[in-house]
Amino acid sequence: MHARTHARKHGASKPAGAHLQRKNTCHARCRLAEYLSNTEENFAGCNILELGAGLGYLGLTIARNTLASLICLTEQAEGGALSWCRLNVEKNRHLPNSGVVRTCECDWRDYASRSTPSELDIQNKPEGCHKEQRFSTGCQRQQESSQTLQIQEHNSCIQTHQGATNTPRCRDTCSGKEADRLFLTSTKWDYIIGSDLVYNSVGSTLLPLVMKKLCSPTTVILYCHTKHRFDHLDVEFFEHLNKNGFNVEEVREPWLPTPPPSPPPLTELFPEQRIAIYRISLN
Ligand SMILES: C[S@@+](CC[C@H](N)C(=O)[O-])C[C@H]1O[C@@H](n2cnc3c(N)ncnc32)[C@H](O)[C@@H]1O
């Protein structure tokens, strides 16, 4: 189905700018979901990988709003994060296009010293992304999808593992960490996405490595970040991206006003936080 038809089918009509009022309450995940749902880039036939998917909002919204072929939501098993993500994926299987969503375990710490995809036998996708004109449906579509999206949060869970309190039972295809790793490293990802992933040194130092190991020269990484939450980690993260050969540029969302200039990192005690989407690709 053409993207525009798909959009109409789900009742989209408003222009993108309408969401301006909500920007202060919007998390990084909403901003990226909104950007990906409205950008001219076309995702038809694309393989999209989400790192640190959390409760699954971003990946599930993208599945609903685009024509991607595969959207793989990944999480670490630690703390029950992957189980929560899988629970929400299963709860939303009734949504259109949710069949393209799968989940995998991906703990960044496991990728720090392992082989890269270029060392593995990568099977090329027979068809790449189709470049078609993308619809511009505005935030109404995202709002609609978030209204029907059922995200179960930690404090409201009723399904539990035996013995473990408050961790949902996994009902997705749990193929195991190694099988998941093989799948992740042998799939050619057109896009890698993520939001608010840098809040400790694992994120700032290992995430660039994981990105490098899972991307190909043509992969586009779209990472949405809340700047100035942890200035020192921001600095470290961008240094590590640079070290790993990535080019980083902030994406301008045409429906938003030009963001104010950011103070240089570590110069203000309480700098104003702001959300920024970065387009990251190999040099
Ligand atoms: C602040 S949350 C953001 C979640 C989601 N992206 C969002 O915006 O709602 C950070 C996420 O990174 C994940 N994470 C942290 N360390 C990780 C690691 N070593 N491997 C994989 N995921 C990790 C956490 O489990 C958590 O879901």
The ligand as a Gaussian input file, in Angstrom:
#p B3LYP/6-31G(d) Opt

LIG

0 1
 C       16.238000       6.440000      29.441000
 S       15.801000       4.880000      28.811000
 C       15.151000       5.309000      27.216000
 C       14.225000       4.259000      26.707000
 C       13.582000       4.610000      25.377000
 N       14.566000       4.720000      24.342000
 C       12.773000       5.858000      25.517000
 O       13.195000       6.909000      24.999000
 O       11.711000       5.804000      26.132000
 C       17.375000       4.157000      28.374000
 C       17.267000       2.742000      27.866000
 O       18.568000       2.257000      27.555000
 C       18.626000       0.908000      27.948000
 N       20.022000       0.506000      28.236000
 C       20.824000       1.018000      29.183000
 N       21.990000       0.361000      29.195000
 C       21.907000      -0.596000      28.240000
 C       22.784000      -1.601000      27.789000
 N       23.972000      -1.819000      28.366000
 N       22.379000      -2.398000      26.787000
 C       21.156000      -2.219000      26.211000
 N       20.272000      -1.286000      26.607000
 C       20.642000      -0.498000      27.622000
 C       17.795000       0.830000      29.203000
 O       17.375000      -0.490000      29.500000
 C       16.668000       1.790000      28.893000
 O       15.550000       1.153000      28.336000

